[in-house]
Amino acid sequence: MADGKRAIVSSAHLADGASPALSELEFSLTLAAAAYQRWIVRCAVAAGMTLAPLEVLILHTVRHRDRAKRIADIALVLDVEDTHLVTYALRKLERAGLVATHRAGKDKLVAATDAGRDFCAQYRDVRESVLAAAVVADGPDSARLSDAADLLRRLSGQYNQAARAAATL
């Protein structure tokens, strides 16, 4: 690297191409994704439930704005291609009493139950005390977090476009 730092990569053969920094980013994304999923599971346990990462994400998506959601919309928001994964997770959440389903015309809608809303509140309390407090104290600040979120959304679009292009090769 130009500044004398060595890039931390998991696949040097990918870092010798047109964008060595991309390989460094990809390795960092791998580590961040694993840490985030570990966090989701442990936070859920601290909030009183043993749930898989996708189940927690789905429950928070369902809980968002306290409006019932269609399964297809949940899959779209979370960028899950296989709706069977969403359906299976929802069945587990329903058996746990955290969501309820009902029909509205042709659509099957999912809403958080009182127990689901209580779990989300507990999860939020754990998140605030364990994670948010540390981020506020040590950084990064809100502006840098928002910039990082924006960068990740843009990169997600680029990776999705590249995935579509690769599927046609």
N, C-alpha and C positions, 0 to 999 in steps of 0.2 A: 504494500500500500504506500501511497505517496507520503503520508505523514510519519512513516516509520513503524506504525503499528502492524502487527500481523493479524490478518483476518482469521477469525475462528470459524472454521467450516467443518462439515462432516464428510464432504466428498470433494477432495482437492481436484479431481478430474472435472468437476463441474465449475470450479472456480477459475479455471484457466481459459475461459471463453470470453465473450464480449463484455460481460458484466460480473466481475468477481464479487462485487458487493452483493449481488443477488443471491449467490450461494451462501454468503454470511447471513443474510436476512432469512433465507429458508431454514438454516440450522437454528437460528434464534426463534423462528416461528414454531418449529418442532418442539423446542424446549418450552416455549410459552404455552403452547396448546396442551402439552402434558401437564404442566404446572397448573393451568387453569382448570383442567378436568379434575385433577387431584383436589384442588381447592373446592370445586363445586360439590364433590362427594363428601369431603370432610365437613364443609359448612352445613350440608344437609343433615349429616349425622349429629352435629352439634345442635342443630335445630330440632332434632328428634326423629328423623326419618332416614332409613337407609335406601337411597335412590341412586340410580345410574345417572351420569351426567346429562344424557338426552332427556331423561324423565324430568330432571330439575329444570332444564331449559324450557321444555314444553309447558310445565306447570307455570313458570313465570310468564311465558307468552300467553297462555290462557288467562292468567290473572290480570294481564295488562289492560288497564282501563275498565276492568270488571265488565267486559262485554263478551258474550259467547262468541266462540270462533269456529269456523269451519276447519275440518282436518286439512283440506288443501291449502288454506291460508296459513295454518301453523307450519306446514311443510315449506311453503314459500318464504315465510318470514325467517325461518331457521336455515333455509337453503338445504333442505334434506330432499334428495332426489327420490329416494325409495319411501313412498308413503306408507308402506307396510311397517317400517320402523316406527313411524309416528303412531300408527294404529295400535301396534303392539305395546308401545310405551303408554298410550292412553288407556288401554285395557288394564295395565298394571296400576296406573294412577287411579282409575275408577274402582278397582278392587280394594285399594288402600283408602278409599273414601275421600280422595283429594279433588276429584273432578266428577261431574255428572254429565251425561249426554242426553240430548233430546232431539227430536226431529222438528224441522220447520220446512214443510213442503218436502222437496227432494233432499234438502241438506240435513246432514247430521251435525248438530252444534255441540260444542263442549264448553262448559263453564266451570269455574272453580267453586267448590262447596265451601261451607263455613270452615271445615277442617283444612281445606286447601288454602284458604285465605289466612287462617291462623298459622299454618306452616310457613307461608311466604313472609308473614310478619316476623316470625321467629328467625327465619333465614336472614331477613334484613337486619334484625338486631345483632345477630352474630357477625354479619358482614360489617356493620358499622363499628362494632367494638374491636374486631380483630384485624380487619383489612383496611377499611376506610380511615380509621384513626391513624394507622401507620402511614398511609399514603399522605394524609394531610400533614402529619408531623415531618416526614422525611422527603416528600416529593415523589414524583413530579407534580408541579402545580396544575391547576385546572386547565389552563391554556395549553400546556404541553400534552396533557391527557387528551384534550379535544383534537389537537393536531395529530396525535398518534392514531386516534380513532378514524380521523379523516383519511390519513395515509392508508390504514388497513382496509377501509372501505374501497378506496381507489384500487389498491392492489388486488382485492378480491375480485373486482370487475375485470382486471387484466388477466388474472389467473383463470377466471371463468371463460373469458374469450379465448385464451390460449387452449383451454381444455376442449372447447368446441372446435377450434381449428385442428387440434391434434386428432380429434375423432374422425376427421375427414381425410387424414393422410393414409 
